[in-house]
Amino acid sequence: MIVMRAEDEIYVKIYTIEKEIIVTACDKEVLGLKLKDPQRRISFYVDPAYFKGELKNIESLVEILRNATSANLVGKRVVEAALKAGLVHSEAIIEVENIPIAFFTRV
């Protein structure tokens, strides 16, 4: 049995629409935040209705992302895991209020 420490918990939600597998994931502590960067005209809400899925660990997230056709990722641990796994390019990551955000899609 794997025991997750609270600081390792992330939310992962999977949406399946026909052949598409869309994954949303965020670090637990960013859920519900409203991130803003007025200079770049960015406003991003980590909406619990969209992001709050099951609590998972990083290893589970990476396995899920390997099968995803697209993903929306928010938070240091989540984005770093996708970057290390080669699923997201470093230039595709933006930071808003020091919180990394990344999206990917497979074509």
JOMO-V565987 format. One record per residue. N is the residue number from 0. OMEGA is omega in degrees with one decimal (NA if undefined). D_FIRST is the distance of its C-alpha to the first C-alpha in Angstrom with 2 decimals. Layout:
n: (N & N)
omega: (OMEGA & OMEGA)
d_first: (D_FIRST & D_FIRST)
This chain:
n: (0 & 1 & 2 & 3 & 4 & 5 & 6 & 7 & 8 & 9 & 10 & 11 & 12 & 13 & 14 & 15 & 16 & 17 & 18 & 19 & 20 & 21 & 22 & 23 & 24 & 25 & 26 & 27 & 28 & 29 & 30 & 31 & 32 & 33 & 34 & 35 & 36 & 37 & 38 & 39 & 40 & 41 & 42 & 43 & 44 & 45 & 46 & 47 & 48 & 49 & 50 & 51 & 52 & 53 & 54 & 55 & 56 & 57 & 58 & 59 & 60 & 61 & 62 & 63 & 64 & 65 & 66 & 67 & 68 & 69 & 70 & 71 & 72 & 73 & 74 & 75 & 76 & 77 & 78 & 79 & 80 & 81 & 82 & 83 & 84 & 85 & 86 & 87 & 88 & 89 & 90 & 91 & 92 & 93 & 94 & 95 & 96 & 97 & 98 & 99 & 100 & 101 & 102 & 103 & 104 & 105 & 106)
omega: (178.0 & 177.4 & 179.8 & 171.6 & -177.6 & -179.0 & 178.9 & -175.5 & 176.1 & 175.5 & 177.9 & 178.1 & -178.5 & 175.8 & 176.7 & -179.7 & -173.5 & -178.3 & -177.7 & 174.7 & -177.4 & -178.0 & 170.2 & 179.1 & 176.3 & 171.6 & -174.7 & -174.1 & 179.5 & 179.8 & 178.5 & 179.6 & 173.1 & -176.0 & -177.9 & 171.7 & -175.5 & -179.2 & 179.6 & -179.1 & 179.1 & 173.4 & -175.2 & 179.3 & 177.1 & -170.9 & 178.2 & 179.5 & -177.9 & -172.7 & -173.2 & 177.0 & 178.7 & 173.1 & -178.1 & 171.3 & -175.9 & -178.9 & 178.2 & 179.3 & -177.8 & 178.0 & 178.9 & -179.2 & 179.8 & 179.2 & -176.2 & 172.6 & 172.7 & -179.0 & 174.6 & -170.8 & -179.5 & 175.8 & -175.5 & -176.4 & -177.7 & -177.5 & 178.7 & 179.0 & 178.7 & 177.8 & 179.5 & -179.6 & 179.4 & -178.5 & -179.6 & 176.0 & -177.2 & -180.0 & 179.6 & -177.9 & 172.3 & 175.1 & 175.5 & -176.0 & 179.0 & 176.2 & 178.1 & 177.9 & 178.1 & 175.5 & 169.4 & 175.4 & 176.2 & 178.3 & NA)
d_first: (0.00 & 3.80 & 6.38 & 9.67 & 12.89 & 15.69 & 17.77 & 15.40 & 15.26 & 17.62 & 19.07 & 19.32 & 21.69 & 22.94 & 26.50 & 27.85 & 31.65 & 33.23 & 32.13 & 30.91 & 27.30 & 27.52 & 24.57 & 24.82 & 22.50 & 23.08 & 21.73 & 20.95 & 23.94 & 26.49 & 26.09 & 29.50 & 31.44 & 34.90 & 35.60 & 39.25 & 41.41 & 45.00 & 46.51 & 44.62 & 44.79 & 41.02 & 39.41 & 35.76 & 33.85 & 30.06 & 30.46 & 27.60 & 29.00 & 28.42 & 25.42 & 23.16 & 20.58 & 16.84 & 14.93 & 13.15 & 12.65 & 15.44 & 14.04 & 13.59 & 17.05 & 18.70 & 17.73 & 19.06 & 22.13 & 23.00 & 23.87 & 25.58 & 29.35 & 29.53 & 27.54 & 28.34 & 26.43 & 26.98 & 25.79 & 25.51 & 21.87 & 22.06 & 25.48 & 24.81 & 21.85 & 24.22 & 26.96 & 25.08 & 24.02 & 27.73 & 27.49 & 29.72 & 32.85 & 33.48 & 36.80 & 35.20 & 33.44 & 35.35 & 34.78 & 35.88 & 35.87 & 33.74 & 30.95 & 30.50 & 30.81 & 30.66 & 31.25 & 31.25 & 32.54 & 32.96 & 36.38)
